[in-house]
Amino acid sequence: MGVPFAADSVGLVTPRQIAIEQPLTLDCGQRLPRHDLTIETYGTLNADRSNAILVCHALSGDHHVAGYHTLNDRKPGWWDNCIGPGKPIDTNRFHVVALNNLGGCRGSTGPITINPATGQPWGPDFPIVTVRDWVKSQALLADALGIQRWAAIVGGSLGGMQVIQWAIDFPDRIRHAIVIAAAPRISAQNIAFNEIARQAILSDPDFHGGRYYAQGVKPERGLKLARMLGHITYLSDEAMRARFGRLLRDGDGQFNFNYDVEFEVESYLRHQGQIFVDRFDANTYLLMTKALDYFDPAREYQNDLVAALRNASAKFLVMSFSSDWRFSPARSREIVKALVDAGREVDYALIESQLGHDDFLLPLPHYHRLLRSYLTRVADEVGAPPAQSVMHNSGETVTATAVSARSVPAEAPLRADLARICDWIEPGSRILDLGCGDGALLSALARTRNVRGYGLEIDPDNVAACVERGVDVIHADVDNGLAEFATGSFDYVVMTQALQALARPDLVLAEMLRVGREAIVTFPNFGHWRVRVAIARGRMPLTPSLPAQWYDTPNIHLCTVADFEDLCRARGWQVLERALLDRRHHGGPAINWLPNVFCEIAMYKLRRP
């Protein structure tokens, strides 16, 4: 029959149970003398045990993230598109550990397992656990597996919250923290959704105070309703409209005037609810939602998330999804802002998406590219085995390095204007590069001048290119301001060839001088003689420094050298350095004689008085 699985699948996997014999004191005050955790592992642990990745699951997840348990399985693990040979979490390079959390219902100690004190299932007597309890349990698991430090810990949604807690509580045991579609704490609206779900379960006549095991029943109606409600919040309005609209289940298009299923969306939700009832436990669902409600790491630090993250030593990758309204991109930006204020290293990407919160489970190309690129760096850092060629289901042969098609070698010649900027920046400085492109300037400064900092970039491909270079980048629109950065947090704020594309360049310049000690800005001079000639002929200019046609140009506020210097004088900004250049970034006497006519590219270093 040949190989039953694709070459990029981990194939058949067998869960195993790990006995944690050390006692665990929980946040609620109760103490578990011991507990068991069910895990699956994929890939080989290297000799120094440095290539291990922990995958933390979300609310209804478990340890089965990749591969198949039997040849007859209809579906693989819940994140199989992401984990396997040559996939973003490459099991040729990493040893991946996935677990069912304490309190789960897939083999780990929880409500459905036996309470040694009574000989009966724990049921409602199982103590309420928190995200911090899970992380302490996972640290004991790492001890049992002989893993002192994780190369990375990865999680989406509630799993991402566990990653944050790991970075705070065990900073020396995690190199990289990958937080996907998460939040620093959930909103009142999310707590309300969870409470409605719990009430649906608690009010089910078959719940029996949580002791339904002894009754031989399950609170199916309540658990089904809880899942239906949850599923609505995981999908965007656009996704539901595109998939279901107002389609009726019967083909005749007539209303039945009863309370049976009529609309396709009703059928879908009931089906999803029933599937969930068949695989999940109601007491566990109550526990998981409470852990989600309680998560708030800043609470122990006087509600200061910056203080909570200040001791973290991990490098962070934070990703959010544009259509996710349950854990919106704004919540991820809160995490990013706190990390920046705490002086931590962080990359942030906003993924354009359609489905909603569940997008983090899908193989979206840009999402997978970012994750793969980031983890390729992690693998190289910890000395993981070299990437191997793998034939994917699409028929495409790739390696972990080959997919980084936009990656630019570190030794690539630096653009002339960027090389001049390097000469203006002191070694060891902290820099913010606005509209950083593919990260070439920051990469060169880090390599040659020991400069640290961030790039801000709006183009998704450039964000990915920065990640591939190893440049810290935050996906952001400069026009929306620099509010996430504290006053005076950088030595230099740089913006090259982007001033003319801003909605309010004067406000952005003011923000640059608030955030940085000095600002460096370059822009095309609209007073150059070629521009004047084009306008004199009745045409919009098309020059080497203004190459876009009038109908597709990003430029909306072009200015001349004279205009810019008038603005500086009016605002009281001090010009420390000025370079007036031609298209090849060379100066000359003619430019100095008539700068507003012969200068093609202007460069300024400014300071607020």
Secondary structure, DSSP 8 states (H G I E B T S, - for coil): ---SS-TTS--B---EEEEE-S-EE-TTS-EES-EEEEEEEES---TTS--EEEEE--TT--S--SSBSSTT-SS--TTTTTEETTSSEETTT-EEEEEE-TT-SSSSSSTTSEETTTTEE-GGGS----HHHHHHHHHHHHHHHT-SSBSEEEEETHHHHHHHHHHHH-GGGBSEEEEES--SS--HHHHHHHHHHHHHHHT-TT-GGGTHHHHT---HHHHHHHHHHHHHHHS-HHHHHHHTTT-BSSTT-----SSS--BHHHHHHHHHHHHHHHH--HHHHHHHHHHHHH--GGGGGTT-HHHHHTT--SEEEEEEETT-SSS-HHHHHHHHHHHHHTT--EEEEEE--SS-GGGGGS--HHHHHHHHHHHHHHHHHTT------EE-TTS-EE-TTTT-TT---TTS---HHHHHHHHHS-TT-EEEEET-TTSHHHHHHHHHH--EEEEEE--HHHHHHHHHHT--EEE--GGG--TTS-TT-EEEEEEES-GGG-S-HHHHHHHHHHHEEEEEEEEEBTTSHHHHHHHHTTS---BTTB-S-TTT---SS-B-HHHHHHHHHHHT-EEEEEEEE-TTS---HHHHHSHHHH-SEEEEEEE--
